[in-house]
């Protein structure tokens, strides 16, 4: 009897604490959601043309999902110290609760009032530039805030809002909601079974809310919402509005951290000059890198196509194209393209890095991965780098478009690509309304549908198309698409025949291959004088072989198909990486004498080496890029023609040094004042 009473007291205390915790959570989730609505209302002038009420509601609801995590963190900041202090001394617990809720209220209100002028100024919620303020003249910054943004008036408004929030939360916590609604004890009145049912219900509800907080508005990570994938509308302003102020600051913090972690490489200006001169096969007689990077096209080898489509395909590795995996039948459509007499294929090709963003930066800027996070560097948004691809394609007469199946906010891809010279960017919000997909973007078929519908037949265009379906969470309905898992299973080793996770991964490669085949066929029918380039963004995500060699682990295919292309378009010993796509394309289509700038080289002329952040690759060899001395390993099935490891090391150093120097310091080599020279 006494035990039951004690347990009842303990349970009542736990019940009350849980209900208070939920109250704080719901209160701040409501506050953050209301702030988002007010933010959109005040700044509605930034909403683009063609945006509907549905788009606004999508932003509000997506933002509410994102703010579930923010509200959960706020609740823990307030509630954990309160709960612990309350156990020691009840009155002290209430003091801690009031102080912390007041501090959170002030922070929330100040951030909200600051977000309005911040967006006016930067057309963005809080981002990486916020963390650069510590390097500014703080006095001048304060004067600017006072004179230009009415700091005293805004601060007064924020403090008033903070007091109202603090007062409302205090009243909400004091209100006995459970008693008013008749919730407390409603099951326990039915006896012992009811007591346990009530406890299970409360603990289950607490667990459900905790999962929603932990996974960002979802019950699992596959569908979680975070600052990187939140931009699901077709409007840049609404995509920014989805982020609450705390999430926006966290984005800025992460972006700034990535920038600060760019350790750089240890090359002197003299070394950079000598390496550049060696690459250009000319004397090292200039401190202007433009002298060494500028090339003259040797004359087109095919008639200039009306449209060019560069498909950057998610996780599209080269190993499924190898003969040893032919029985899997997951790459039959791309193999059929390769077998055509209008197609060139290079199977010794490396991605720029191990992530999609590295692939994007490598192709868009022409710069190799060199310990710099280009999508966070302010220089990337001031002007295109001199080796950027889009401006050079524009000089050849093309309108430049970047098509991405996912949210425009991912890795700041929209402002990054536009800043690097692309005329237009199309993201998740521009895809068909009926499109299915994952948290990362729409399924490939809908992306290709949008591209085919959006490219005008008579207007020459260069299009980069970045898909996402072959990426976890793997949620394409493979059965509905017709995937024959039984055939694939037969070709797997006995140890993998029942590996459902691997089967799902292989099925998504099959789906990506199928949609690529359909897209290429549709392009050739609709735009007969066109060219399609297919390349994987990276490869090292899954293999059948649990210990794949470097060639199978890292390699991606490079495929060019279209009118005028031939099997022997690439030189016999061709090998390269993402930074070589631009010069290869220019040398294929540009008239003789056309000048362009690149660090990479054309696979149609001379390029026989590829390197990225980890490994190197030639037509016959591969190896790790950071071992001394370099240790070449022969690709299975290749002959042994020999390799000059010294020249290979010089090539690796050249690519890395130039790709490090140019984005940080520009084209001028200056030992004393490297930062003083512009691009």
N, C-alpha and C positions, 0 to 999 in steps of 0.2 A: 504493500500500500504506500509506504513512504517512498519506495523506489519509483513507483508510478508518478507520484507527485513531483519528485525531483526531475524526472524525465520530462514531465509536462512543463515545468518551469523552464528547463533548458530548451525544449522545443519551441515554446512561446517566444523566448529570446531570439532564437535562430529565425523564427518566422518573422518577427518584427524587423530584424536587421535585413533580412532578404527583401522585405517589402520596401524598406527605406532605400535600399540599393537600387531597386527597380524604379522607384520614384525619381531618384537623381538621374538615372539613365534616361528615362522617358522625358524628363524635363529638358535635358540638354539636347536630346535628339530633336525635340520639338523646336527648341530655340535655334539650333543650327539650320533646320529646315526652313523656318520662318525667315531667318537671315538670308538664306539663298533666294527665297521668293522676293524679298524686298530688294536684294541686290539686282536681280533681273529687272524688277519694275523700275528702279531708279536709273539703271543703265540700259534701258531697252533700246536706246538709239544705236547701240552697237550691234543689235541683232541684224543679220544680213537679210537681203531680199529673198523671198520665197520660203521663209521659215513659217511654219504653221503652228497652231496651238498644240498640235500633237508633238512637235519638236520640243516645245517649251515644257510640256508635261513630262516628256521623256527625260529632259534634263533635271527636272525637279525630283522625279522618282528615282533616277539613277543616283542623284546626289544624296537622297535620303538613305539609300543603301550604303553609300560610301560613308556617310556620317554615323552610321550605326557603330562603326569601329571607333570613330572619334569620340562619340558620346560614351562608349564603353571605357576608353582610356581616361577621359575626364572623370568619370564616375570612380574609377579606381584611385585616381589621384586624390579625390576628396574622401573616399570612403575607407580605404585601407588604413590611413593614419587615424581616422575617427574611430574605427572599430577597435584597433589595438589600444588606443588611449582610453576608450570607454571601459575596456576590461580592467584597466588599472584604477581609474577614477572616473566615475560616470559624468560628473560636472565638467571635468577637464575634456572629456570626449566631446561634449557639446560646444565648448570653446573652440576646439580644433575644427569641428565641423563648420562653425560660423566663419572662422578665419579663412579656411581653405575655400569654402564656397564663395566668399567675398573676393578672394584673389582670382579664382577662375572666372567669376563674373566680370571683374575688371579687365582681365586679359581678353575674354571673349568680346566684350564691348569695344575695347580699344582696337582690336584687330578688325572688327567689322567697320568701324568708322574710318580706319586707315585704308581699308580695301577699296573704297570708292575712289579717292584721289589717286591711289596707286594704279588702278586700272585705267583711269583717265591718262595717266602719265606713260604707262608702259604697255597698255593694251594686254595686260596679263594679270592674273592673281599673283600673289607673292611668289617670286621665283629666285633663281640663283643670284641675280644682281643685288638682292636684299643683303646678302652676306658680303658683298663688296663694300658696303657702306662704311665698314670699320677702317677702310683705307682712304676714305674721303676726309676732307676738311670738315670736322664735326661742327665747328662754329658756323661755317658757311652753310652747312646742311641744315642746322637749326634755324638760322635766319630765313632760309628758303622755305622751310616748313611753316614758319610763322607768317611770312609775307605772302606766299603764293597759295598756301593750302589752309589758311585760317586755323593754325594749330590750337590756339587757346579755345576758340569756339568749339572745334571738333572734340577737344579733350573734355570740355565741360559736358557736351552731349554724351560722350562715351561714359563719363562717370555717372551721369544721371541714369543712363541705360543700365549700368552695372548695379546701381542701387536698386532699381526696379527688379532686375533679375534676382538679386540676392534676397529681396523681400518676398518675391513670389515663390522662390524655392523654399524659403523658411515656412511660409504659409502652407505650401503643398505638403511639406514633410510633417507639419503639425496636424494636417487634416487626416482623420481616421477613415481613409477611403475603404479599407477592407470591412470595417464595421458598418459604414454607411451602405455598402453594397451587400452586406450580409455574407461576406466571403469567409471571414475568420471563423473557423470551427464548424463550418457548414457540414463537413464530412465527419469530423470527429464526434459529433453528436450522435452518430449512428453506432457508437461502440468502438471496440478495439479494431475491427476491420476498417471502420471509417477513419480512425486515427492514422493507420498506416497508409490508407489510400490518399489522405490529405498530404502526408509527408512525401509520398512518392510523387504526387502531382506537383508540389512546390519544388522539390529537387529536380524533377524532370523539366519543369518550366525554366528553372535557373540554368540548367545545362543547355537547353535550347538557345536561350538568350546569349549564353557565353560562347557557343559555337558561332552564332551570327556575328558577334563582336570579333572573335578571333579570325574568322574567314571573311571579314569585310562584307557583311550583308548577305552571306550565303552559308549553307551548311557544310560546304566542302571547298577546298581551294580551287577546284576546277572551274567554278563559276564565281569566284570571289571578285570583288571590285577593289581596285587600288588606284593610286594617283596616275599610274602609267597606262591603265586600260580604261579609264573612266570616260574618255572623250568619245561618246557613241553617237552624238548628233552630227548633222552636216554643217553646223554653224560654229565658228571658232569661239565666239563670245559665250554661247551656251556651254560649250565644252569646258571653258574656264569656270563658268558658274557652277558646274557640277562639283568642283572642288570646294569644300568649306575652307575657311581661313587656316585652320590648323593643318589640313592636308596640303594646302598650297605651300605653307612654310616648310613642311616636311619634304615636299618636292624640291624646294629650293635648297634645303640642307643636303639632300641626297645628291643633287646635281653639283653643288659646290664641293661636296666630298669627292665626287668622281674627278672633278677638275684638279683638286689638290693632290689626289693620288696619282696624277700623271707625273711620274718621277723624272721623265726626260731621259735622254741618252747622253753618254759622255763623248761628244765629238767637238773638237775645236773648229773654229771657222776655217782654218787652214786645211784641216782634214776634210771638211765638207767640200771645200773648193776642189781639192785634189781628186777626191772620189767622183765628183760631178764631171770634172774634166776627163777623167779616165773613161767614164761611161759615154761621154760625147765624143771620145777619140780625138781630142784637140788639146792644145796647150792650156795650162792652168794660168791664164793671163788676165783674168777678170774677177772682180769681187761681186759681180752681178750674176746670180744664178740663172737668170733668164737666158744668158748666153749659152749655157750648157743644156738647158731644158727645152729650148725652142728647136722644133724639128720642121723640116720641109717634106710634105707628102711627096711620095715618088710617083704618084699617078694612080688613079682608080683602076681596080681590076674587074669591077662590075659596073653596070649602069647604076646611077644613084637611085635607090628605091624611093618610092613616094612616101611609104610609111615604114618605120622601124619600131619593133616591139622587143624590148629587152625584158624577158621574164626572169625575175629573181625569185627562184622557187624555194620555199621553206624546206629545209632539211633534205634537199634533193641530192643525195650522195651518188657517187659514181659506182660504188661496189655492186648495186643491183644490175648494172649494165654489163658486168663481166660475164664471160661465158660460163664460169663455174657456178653461177647462180641462175642460169637460164631457166631451169625447171621450176623456179618460183613463179614465173609469169607475172611479175608485178611491175615490169618496166617494158612491156611489149609495145606500147604505143610510141614511146620515145625511141625504142630500138628501130621501129618501122620508119620513123622520121630519119634516123641516122643512115638507114640503108638506102634512102632516096638518092638519086643522082644530082640533087640540088642542095646537098647538105655536107657540111664539114664538121668533123667531130674531133675534139681534143680530150683524151681521157687522162692526161697528166696535167691536172689543173688544181690549184689550191684556192680556198677561200681566203679572204683578207684576215679573218679571225675566227673565233669559236662562237660568235653570236651574230644575230641578224643585223644589229646596229653596225658592227664592223664591216659587214658586207655592203651595207648602204653607204657608209662613209667612204669605203674604198672605191666603189664604182662612181659615186656622185662627185667626189673630190679628186680622185686619181692619186690619193695619198695612202700609203701602206700603214698598217697598224704599228705605231711607234711610241707606245706608252702615253698617248694623248687621247683624251675623250672629246672628240671634235664636236659632238652635239651639245657640249656644255661650255665650250670656249667662246667668249664674246667675239673673237675674231671671225668665227664661222658665220656670224650673223651681220657683219658689217659689209662684206662684199664677197663675191665668189673667189675662191683660191685660184691662182693662175692656171692650175692644172685641172680645174673643174670641167666636167664633161658637157653640161647643158649649154653654157655660153658658146662653146666651140661647135656644138651641133646647131646652135642658132645661127652661127656664121655660115653654116652650110645650107641654110634656108629652111630649117625645121622649127615648127612650134614644139616646145618641150613640155611634156606632161608627166607627172608622177602619180601613179595609181596604187593605192594601198588598201588592202581589204580590212584593215583594222582602224582603231581610233586615231585621229589626227594628233592627239596629245602624246602618244607613245614616243618616248625619246625626243620630244619636240620635233617630230619628223616633218610636220607641215612647215613651220617657220624655217627649219634647217634647209629643206630642199628648195623652198622659195628663195631663201637668202643665197643659195648656191646656184641660182640662175634659172631654175625651172619657171616656166610661165604659169603653170597651173598645178594645183595639188587636188587630188580627189581621195577621200577617205571613207570610212564606214558610213558616215552620214549620207554619202552620195550613192550608195549601193541600192539595188532594188529593195522596195519595202518588204517584199515577201522573203527576203534572203534569210536563210538559216545560217548558223555558225556557232562559234564559241566566244568566250570572253575576249579572245584576241582578234576576232574579225569574222567576216562572212566566209562561207564556203567558196572554194575556188570557182565553181561554175557560175556563181552570181557575180564574182569579180570580173571574170572574162566576159560575161554578158554585158556588164556596165561598160567595159572598154570597147567592145564591138559596137555598142550603141552610141558611145560618146565620141569616137574618132570620126571626123568628117572625111569622106572619100577623097574630095578634091583638094584638101589642105594638107601639105606635107607635114608629117609629125614624127617626133621621136618620143617614145613612151617607155618609161620603166614601170613594170607591173610586178608588185610585190604581193605574193599570196601568203596564206597562213594555215591552210587546212591540215597540212602534214606537221602539226605541232600539238603537243599536249595542251589542254586535255583533248584526247582523241575522241570526238563525239559525232563524227559523220556516221549516219545510219548505213553502214556498209552492206547489210543484208538487203536493204531497199535499193541500194545502188547496184547490186548484182555481184558482189565480191564472192568468189569461189574459194572459201577457206579450206575446203577439202583438198583441192589441188595443191594449194600452198603447203598444207600440212604434210603431204606425201613427200615433198622435196626437202623437208626439214630433217635435221638429225633426230634420232630417236629421243634424245634428251630434251628436245625443244618442241616436240609434236603437241604436247599438252600445255605449252606456254601461252596462255590466253593474252597476256600483255604483249608479247612479241607478235602474236597473230594480229592484234589490233594495230600495232605499229606498221606492220607490213601491209595491212589492208589500207591504211591511210596513204602509204607510198603508192599503192596500186591506184587509189582514187586520184591522187595528184597526177600520176602518169596518165590516167584516162582523160582527165580534164585538159591536160596539156595537149594531148593528141587531138582532142576535139577542137581546142582553141586554134592550134596551128592550121588544121584543115579549114576552119572557118575563115581565118585570116587570108589564106591563100585563095579562097573562093571570092571573098568580098574585096580584098585588096591584092589583086594578082601581081602587081609590081611592088611587092613589099618584102621585108626581111624580118625574120624572127630569130632572136638570140635567146638561148636557154642556158641558164647557169644556176647551180645550187648556191644558197647563201652560206651554208656550212654543212658539215657531214657528221661530226662526232657526237651523235645522240644515241644511235642504236646500231648494232651489227649482229648477225647470226653468230659469227665467231666472237667468243667472249674476250679474246685477246687479239684483236686485229692488228696487222702491221700498220705502219704509218700510211702507206699508200691506200689501204682500204679504209682506214679510220678517218683520214682527213680529206681525201680526194673528192672533188666535185666535177661534174662534166661541164664542158663548154661546147655548145652546139650552135651552129649558125646555119640557117636554112632559108632559102628564098631564090628568087629569080637571079640567075647569073652565078650563084654559089656552086662550087664544085667540091668533090671529095678531097682534092689536092690543094684547096685554098690555103690551108695552113702548111708551113714548111714541115718536112718529114720528122724533124726532131723537136717539134713545137712543145713547149711547156710554159706555164705562166701562172698568174694569179689575177685576182679581180682588178688590180690596177692596170693590167695589160689590155682590158676590154676596150677602153676608150681609144688608145692608139691603134689597136687592131681594126676597130670600126672606121676610124678616120682614114687609115691607109687603104681600106677596101673601097671607099666611096669618094674620097676627096680628090679634086683635080691636082695635077702636078704643080708643085710650088706652094700649095696651101700651107700656111704656117700654123702650127699648133704647139702647145706646151704639154709635156708629160714626163713623168718619172718612169712609167712603164714603157714597154716596147711592143711592137706589133708581132703577133704570131704568124702573120703572113710574110714577114721579112726576115726577122733575126732572133726572136725571143726563144730561148731554150731553157730558161730557168724560172722557177717560181719560188717565192718565199713568203712566209707569214710570221706571226708572233712566235711560233713554236718550231716549225719544220720547214724543210726545203724539198724541192722536187724537180727532177729533170725527166726527159723522155725515158730514161733507163734506170735512174737511181733515185733514192730518197734518203733522208736522214734528219736528225735533230739539228736545229739551227744554232743552238747555243753550246754545243760541245766543242771543245778544243783538244786536238784538231778535229775537223769535220770527219765523220765516219760514214762513207757512202755504203748503202746497202742496195743490192741489185733487185729491181722489180721482177717478180716472178714472170718467166716467159721472155724476158729481154735478153739480148746478147750482152757482151761485156766490152763495149767500145772504149772503155777508159774514161776518166774524168779528171779535170784540172781543179783540184780542191782549193788552190790558191785563188784562182779566178772566181770560183764560187763564193769564197769568203769575201772577196772584194765586192762582188755583186750584192751579197747580203748587207754588208756595211753601207754600201751606196744607197740602197733602197731605204734602209732605216734612217740613215743620217739626213737624207733629203726630206723624207716624210716627217721627220722630227723638226728640222730647222724651219722649213717653209711656213707651216702654220703658226709657229711661235714667233718668228722674227722677220718673216718676209723673204724677199728675194736678194736682199743686200747682205753681204758678209762683212761685218764690222766687229773687230775684236774688242773695241772699247765700248761702244754703245750699240749693242745688238738690238735693244728695244726701240731705239730712236728712228729706225728705218721702217717706213711703211711698206705695204705690199706693192 
